[in-house]
C-alpha cells in the first residue's frame, strides 16, 4: 500500500529534519524513514474497506460473530487477534489449500496477500485510526445479507417455529412445507439457513423435494446445511427444475444449547428468468462415503479413502468436504482411465465452517466418463485437535458431532461426448491465450 511521499504527509519532526539537511547538508535523510512515513497504513483509509468486503457480514450487531468490526472503536481492541487470525488464514473462513489444485472460485471471501500485509502493518504500527474523512460510507445491511447467494427470489421456511428446550436430547424430525409455487421454475442457486436465533441449536438440516404427491417417498435429495454452510451457485447455463406444487421436506437435527431456543430454518431459492431454459440440468450428491471409520484414541493422522466411478462426462461445479469434530483434511482426486492422477483440491478442515467451494466457471474441472473420483479424508483424534470432545475414546461413524463421517458433497452437470470435446477444446484455447 505504498504511496508517494509529500511534505504534507510528514509530521513536524520530519519537516525539521528535512530542513536541516537542505540547509546544513551535514546528515542524509534515511530513505527507509521516508518510505515508512509514506507507507503508513490507517484504519479509515486502508483497513476498513477490507473489513467491509470480507468480514462485516458476520462481524456486526445481531449477526453470528462474537464481536462487531463496523467502526474503528469496534475493531481497535481486537487488532492483535485480527492480525493473528488473518495471517493464519483462519479468517475470513476459507480453508482451501492454496498450494494445490484449482484456485478460482465464486464468492471467495478470502484476503489477498496484499490485504493481509496491509492488516499486519496496521497492527504492527500501533493500529492508527487515520483521518476520519477517509472512512468509507458505512455498509448497509439487511436481514437478507445473511444469504450468501444474495437475496432469494423465494424463501420457504419450516411450517412453524420449532422450540428446542434447554436440556432436550438430540432430536431428529421431518418437517414438511408447501413451496407455494404455482408454476415450474428453474433454480440457479440455493441455500438452507437456520434463523438467527436457531443457529446455535441446528446441528444440520437437509432438504428433500416431493414433486409427485402420488409417490411422496420418492423425493429428490436437494440441499444441506451444517455449521457455517454457504450456498450452492450454479453456472449460468445450468439449473434445477422445481415444479409447481412441490413440497419441501426438512430433515432437522436439533441439539440443545442450555437455553430455550426457537428456530425457523428456511430454504432460499434464486431463479433463472421466466422463460429461460438452461442448457444443462444440475445434479448434487455425496461421493466417497466411508462408514467403516476407525479412529483410535490419541492418533492425529488417520486416513480413510472412498471412491466413485463416473459413468458420464461431467463438469464439476462444487466441492464440499464433510467431516465432523475430528476431521483434519480432505482431498479430492481424479484418477483418469489412462492412469493419470490429478489432485483437484484439498481443504484443511475446520468443523465450524462447512463450506461449499463453488468453482469459477472458467476453471470448473472437466472429467471424462470412466474417471474415478478419489476422496481422501484425514481425522485427528488427539488432544491437539481443538474440536475433539474426548481424545481418550475410540470413535467411529455416526450422526452426532461426537461421532464422525467422511465423504464429499459434489455438484455437477453431465455433458455429451460432443459437448465434452468442445468444452475441453475451449478450455485449452483459453489456457493457451493466457500463457
Secondary structure as UniProt FT lines:
FT   HELIX           7..9
FT   HELIX           12..24
FT   HELIX           31..38
FT   HELIX           43..47
FT   HELIX           48..54
FT   TURN            55..58
FT   TURN            61..62
FT   HELIX           72..76
FT   TURN            77..78
FT   HELIX           79..87
FT   TURN            88..89
FT   TURN            98..99
FT   TURN            106..107
FT   HELIX           113..124
FT   TURN            125..126
FT   HELIX           132..134
FT   HELIX           143..146
FT   TURN            148..149
FT   STRAND          154..157
FT   STRAND          162..164
FT   TURN            166..167
FT   STRAND          171..178
FT   STRAND          185..193
FT   HELIX           197..200
FT   STRAND          202..210
FT   HELIX           213..215
FT   TURN            216..217
FT   STRAND          220..226
FT   TURN            227..228
FT   STRAND          232..233
FT   TURN            236..237
FT   STRAND          238..242
FT   TURN            244..245
FT   STRAND          247..254
FT   STRAND          261..263
FT   STRAND          266..271
FT   TURN            274..275
FT   STRAND          280..287
FT   TURN            297..298
FT   STRAND          302..309
FT   STRAND          313..323
FT   TURN            325..326
FT   STRAND          327..335
FT   TURN            337..338
FT   STRAND          341..348
FT   TURN            351..352
FT   STRAND          357..359
FT   TURN            361..363
FT   STRAND          366..367
FT   TURN            369..370
FT   STRAND          372..379
FT   TURN            383..384
FT   TURN            386..387
FT   TURN            391..392
FT   TURN            401..402
FT   STRAND          406..415
FT   HELIX           417..434
//
